[in-house]
Structure formats: structure tokens, C-alpha cells
Amino acid sequence: MAPRLIITGSTGYIGSRLAATARERGFDVVEFGRRSGAKWRIGDEPVASDLEGAAAVIHLAHSWATEPEAAEENNINISGTVKLAEAARAAGVPHFVFSSSTSSRREALNVYGRTKFRIEQHLTASSAAPIVRIARIGLVYGGPRVAMYGLMAKLAGLSPLLPMIGLSRKVQPIHLDEVAAGLLALATREDLQPQTFVLAHEKPISFAAWLGILRRSQGKGKLHFIPIPLGFALFACRMTKLVPLIPTVDPERVLGLAGAAPMESAESLRLLGLNPADPTMVLTREFAQTDQEESHGEAKALLQYLGITPTPVQLQRLDEGLRREGLSPLGLSPRLIRNPRLLAFFEPPANHAQHRLARALYLADIASEPERYSSKKSGLFGAVLAIAGDVLLFPLRALLAGRYR
């Protein structure tokens, strides 16, 4: 029978990769959460039958709904974590892994770091202490471009000039897959004593150097910075909540960066058998692979927009043509790739011959020409509909076409 592993917070950036990795390694993964089979949220009373027979509980879930500076008994992140850990021990679960952070400090600038520290203190003083293993996780990168990693990658790639705080602060990157491997080791290894482990690269680098790595890995040039004071950054965060149509930036992220400080991780990595890879090499490979997949998806969408069911030959032909002309990738949104008909809103007027999307569609037309023009032609009714659609969409096309210029 496959060992049973309980994971909370399995829909998050780390949790989703951890659950997938555990299943690949043969674990029977049980996900605790609002959208999972076990309808549970942090703070709920755990059901003993849900915990019995589990090899371990890995607790990643964190609630932002509670007052951050609430007293211990009113902060569900603290009371809920201790409640779950003690229930796990009572049910005979041998290991409880708590996902903490390298920002976990009594004097942390951000509430998140202080809360994690308080949880650690309560866990080590609880009746669950003999089964608790704490994982302080560094700056996680890799995989899907979401969460903090996705935001940093996007900022680093937007412009060669970037206003930023905390440029001299030291960070310790660690890949998402390495974090998953470390958490699984903590959940299953019998030779590890209950203690605090640091999952982070043993050689800290400056935040400025980290952003530079993110930019170069995307095939872009050098990054230049405009240092900004913390007070101004926090004011800007507050303004993002008041101004519509722009992304909201959480001050917690800014404070977390401003208070970043490295932690000793060499011994933890040795005990867990982890050897973190060079982020530059890993990211260069990942970004290249993502661009290739994105380019393939865009080629397929372009052909489908023209009414063609793409064949492998057509896709290869168009992929090569787009790369040769410097049009790959165009940067089409995932929504457009999934729904190619929406490209009608972004296609420029016919006289915009130098428009990137127009050129890409022209190449798609050429790539599909042999099959396209041997098929049945549209009738009069179809032609009338196409012309009417072009006329009606013209104002929108004139407005939106600049996005993929």
C-alpha cells in the first residue's frame, strides 16, 4: 500500500508542485483545503479519521483573513497550526512538517515573518514537539511564473531601468523542485531529529544580483536600478489600492524584502542530501523551454485563427518562420492562445504591414497555403459575414492592435 501523505495548502505555488512530486514518487496524497476532498481550513478542528494512518502531515496553508497582530488564541495561523500538529500526534502520525520562512524572526519587519516565528515557538512548546520538523524556506523560484517569483520575473523583464528597494539585501534562492524534495525528505526520513532546517542556497547573493539573473535568463540585457527609499515604496503600495486598473502590491512583500537577512543553510542541506543548482543555469534552461512552448502555442493559435486545423508540418514550418523573422514569441496572452478567435480584436488594419501580429498572421497564411487553398472556399454568405465582422470590429482593432505591435 502506498504511504499516505497529508498536505495543506496544496493549491499554492509550492503546494501544487509538492503534491505532484509526491504522487510521482508513489505517495497517496490527501489534500486538506477548501477545494479538496477533505473540506478543511486552518483553524478547523481536524477529524481524527482523516489523520490516522498518515506517514506525515506537511503544513503549508496560511490564512490572511485573521488580524495579523492578533493574540495567540485569536490568530488562527498560530492556534490552528498547533491544533493540527497536536491532532496529528494524537492520531499516531510520525512526522509533522511546518513550512516556515527565512523571514521568520522575532524582530522581522513584516507581519508574516513575525507570525511564522510565533508559530515556531508555539510548536516547539506544544505536546506535538516530538514529531515537529520546521522548514525555513528561502526565496523560491522556478516552475510556473506565479506568486512572488512571477512578479519578480515580470519586473526584471519589463525594462532595463527598474526602481527598486533593498538592492543590497542578501537573498538565498532555491528552486521549487528542490523545496519539494526537501519537504518530502523531512516528511519521510526517520534518521532526522525534530529541529529547524533551512531550505535555501548556502551562498547568499544581493537582491540586485538576483534581479539581474532573472533578466539575463530571459535573454535580455543588463539591468540598471533606481534605488528608492522604503517609505516611498510603502506609500506607493497604499496608492495601488486606491487607483483602479493597476495591480495591487502588498506592503508585506516590500517589508519582507527590506528586512531580508541570510540564514546558515549548509548543514541543513547536507542532512537532507540537497545540492541547490546554479540559478542562472536552471533559469536559462527553463525560460528557453517556456519560450519554445509559448512559441508552439502561438503558432497553433495563429493557424486556428485562419481556420486551419494545424498539422505537425505546418506547425514546424510556421515555428521556423516566426523565429527567423524575430517574431517568436509574440507574447500573446494564454487566453488568446486558448481562444484564437479573440485575435480578431487585436488584428490591425490591413495597411499596417509592419505590425508584429500582422506579419505573424501573414506567415501563418503562407505556412498553411497548400492545404488552405485546396479546401472548399467560403460562399457569398460567409464572405458577407466576414466583411461585416471586419467593419464592426474596426474601432476595437484600432484601439487594441497596439498591444502586440
N, C-alpha and C positions, 0 to 999 in steps of 0.2 A: 504494500500500500504506500502511495506517495506521501511524504511528510507534509503536514498541514501547516501553512504559514498564514497568519493574520496580518493584514496591512491596513492601517488607517491613513486617510489622505491619499488614496491610490489614484485619484483623478488629477493630481497636481503634476508639476513638471518632473519632480524626482519620483513621485509615487507611481506614475504611469509606466516609466521606464523600469522601475524596480519590480512591479508586478509582472511585466512582460518578461524580464530576465529570469525571474523566479520560475515562471511557467516553463520557459525554455529549458531550465535545469531540472525539471521534473517535479516541482512542488505543486501541491494542491493549494492554490491561493484563494483565500477568503478575504473579500474586501469589505471593510467596515466604513460606511459613509451614507450620506443622504441618498445617493443614487445607486447604491449597491443592494445586493440581496439581503444583507443584514442592515436593516434600517436603523442606523445609529449615528449620533452626532456627539461631539465631545461634550462631556457633562452629563450624558445619559448614564443610567445605571446599566452596566454590562450584564448580559444574560449569561449565566454560568455555562449553560449547554452550548453556547456559541464559542466559548473559550476552551472547553475541555477537549483534550486530545491534540491541541496545537503544539507544534515544535517550538514556536516563538510568536511573539507579537512585535511588529515593527510599527512604532507610533510616529507618523509624520504629520497628522492633522493638526491644524492650528486655527482657532476661531478669532476673527477680527470683530465679532459682534459685541464682545464684552468691553467694559470700561478698562482701558489699558493699565491704569494705576490702581485698579480696584484692590480691596483687601483680599488676602489669600482665599478666604472662604467664599468670596463673591466672584473671583476670577476663574471662569470655567476652564481656562487653559491650565491653571495650576491644579485646582481641585479635581477637574475631570481627568487629567493625566494620572494623578496619584490614585484616583478611584479605579481607573482602568488597570494600572500596574498591580494594585493590591488584589483586584479581582482575578487577574491572570495568575498571580502566585497561588491564590486560594484554589484555583481550578487546576493547579498542577502544571502550569506552563513553565518550562525550564528557563526561558530567556525572554526578557522584555527590553527591546532596543528603543531608546528615546532619541529622536532626531533633534539635535540642538544646533548651535551655530558658533562660528568663531567670533561672532559679536557678543557672545554670552559673557557678560561681565557685570559685576555689581554696579560699576560706575559707567556703564555703556551710555552713549548719548541717546540712542534710540530706545523706545519702549520695548520693542521686540527683543533686543539683546538683554535688557534687564529682566523681562518676563522669562526668557529662557533660563537665565541664571537662577531665578527664584524657583522655577520648576526643578532644576537640577538639585538644588538644596533640599527641597521637599522630598524628592525621590530618594535621595541618599539617607534621609532621616525616617523614611517610612518603613512599614513592615515588608514592603516589596524589595528593599535594597539588595538582598542576596541574589536576585535574578536580574537586576537592572544593569544595562550597559548603555553608556551615554556616548553618542557620536556627535562631536562638534565638527560641522561641515563647513568648508571654506567656500570660495567663490566658484559656483558650479557653472560649467559651460558645456557646449556641445549638444547634439541632438536637435530637436525642434527649436526654432528660434522664437521662444516664448519666454514669459516671466522676465526676470532681470537680465538674463543673458540675451534674450531677443531685443530688449530695449537698448542695451549697450552696443550690440552688433549693428543695430539700425543707426544709432547716433554716430558711431565710428565711420560708417559707410556713407553718411549723407553728404558731408562736406569736408574739405581738407582743413577747415578752420572750425574749432569746436570750443565754445565756452564751457568750462567745467570747474568743479571744486575738487579738493582733495587729491590733487595730481601727484603729490609726493607720498601719499599714504601707501603703505605696503599691503598687497593683497596676495592670496595664495590660491591660484586657480586649481581646480581639479575637475576632470571630465565626468560627465553624467554617468557613463558606464563604470568608471572607477568607484564612484559613490555607491552605485548599486551593488558592485562586487563587495565593497567594504561592509555595507549594511547586511548583506547575506552572510558574510563571514561572522559578523557579530551575532547574528541570529542563530547560527548553526554550530559554530566551533565550541567544543567542550573544554578546550585547553586554555581558554581566555578567562581571566578573573574579572568579576564585575568591577568596572572602573570607567574612567573617561578616556575616550580615544579621539584623536584629531585626524579627520579625513581632509587633508589639504596638502598642497605641494610643499615640500620641505624647504624650497628656496623661494622666499617671497620676492615679488617684483613690485615696482611702483605702479600705481593706477594708471599713470600716463603711459608707461611701457605696455601695460595690458591693453589699453585702447589702441595703441599703435599696432600691436599684434593682430587685433580684430580687424583693423583696416587693411593691413598688408595681406592678411589671409584672404581678403575679398578681391585681391588683385588690384588694389588702389594704392595711390602714392602716399607720401609722408603726411602725417597728421600734425597740425600746429594748434596750439592751445591758447585760449584767452582765460587766464585764471580769474575766478570770480569769488568774492567772499561768501562765507556760509550764510550770513544774514540776508544777503541779496537773493541767494538761491532759495531760502525758505520763504521769502516774500513772493518770489516767482511761483513757487508751489501753491501758495494760497491763491494767487491770481488765476491759476489754471482751473480752480474750482468755480470761479466766478464768470470766466469768459467761455461762452458756448462754442462748440465745434472744434475745440482743440483738446488734445489728450490731457488728462489729469495726472499730475505727478505727485506721488505720495511723499510727504516730508520724511516719513520713516526711512525711505530708501536713501535720501540725501544725508540724514543723520547717521545712518548705518555706515555709509561710506566715510563721512567726516570723522567718525570715531574708530575706523578700522585699525587694527593692530595685529601683527602676526603672532601665531602660536607655534610652539615647538611640536612638530609632527613626525619627525624621523622615526622615533621609537614606535609610535602607533602604526605607521606604515610597515615597519619591519615585522611587527607582531601579526599584522593582517595579511602579509605577503603581497602588499601593493607597491608598485613602482610607477608612479604617475608619469605619463608620457609628456614629451615636449609639446606645449600647447600650439606652438607655431606649426609644427609638422601635422598635428592632428587637424587643426582648423583649416589649413590649406587644403588638405585632402577632403574634408567634409564640405567646405564651400564649393570646391570644384565639382564634387559629386552632386551637390544640391543644384548647382547651376546647370549641370548636364540633365538632371531630371526635370528641372524647370523648363529648360530649352525644349526637351522632348514633349512635355505637356503643352507648351505654347505652339509647337509645330502641329500637334494633333488638333488643337483648338482652331488654329487658322484654317486648316483643311476642312474641318467640320463646318466652320462658318460659311465656307464656299459651297457647302452641300455635298462634300465628298466624304465617303467612309474611308478613312486612311488605310492604306496598305503599308507593310513594312518598308517596301521600296520607296514609296512616296515620302514616308517619314524620314528615312535616311537621306533622300535627295534634298528635302527641304531643310533638314537639320544642317547639312553641309553648306547649303546655300546661305542660310542665315548667319552661320559662323563666319563664312568667307566675307560676307558683306558687313560684318561687325554689328549685326542686329540680334545677337543671341547672348543673353536673354533680353527680351524687350522689357521685362518687369511687369508683365500682366498679372493682375491680382488672381488669387486662387478662385475667386468667384467667377471671373471671366473664363478661366480655363475649364471650370466645371460646366459653365453655361455659355458656350461660344456665341449664341445668338445675341448676347448682350454687347458683343463687339460692334454691333450696328450703331450703338450710341456713341462710340469713340472713333469710328472710322471718319477720317477727314474728307472734305470735299475733293472731288476728282482732280482738281488742278494743283493740289498740294503734293507734288510728286516727290519732294524730299522728306516728307513726313515719315518717321520710322515705321509706324504701323502700316501706312500706305505701301511703303516699299516691301514690307514683310508679306503683305497680302498679295502683292504683285508676284513675289517669288513663289508663294503658295499656289497661285494660279498657274504659273509655269510648271511647277513640280507635279501638278495633277493634270496637266494638259492632255496627255494621251488618253487617259481614262475619262476625263471630264467631258471632252468634246465628242467622244464616241457614244456617250449616253444620250438618252432622249432629251430633246430640247423642251424648254418651257413653252406653253401655249400662250395665246393672246391674254387670257385672263391672268396668268401668272406674271406676265410682263407688266400688265396694268397695275397689279398689286405691288410689284417691286418698285415701279416708278412712284406710285402714291406713297409708299413707305419712305422712299428717299426724300420726297418733298416734305412730308410731315416730320421726319427726323432731322431735317437740315438745321433748325435752330439749336437743337441739342448737340448735334455733331459739331457745330461751330463752337459751342461752349466747352464741350468735354474733350475734344480731339487733342488739345494741348497736353493732356496728361501723359500720353505715350509718344510725344514728339521726339 
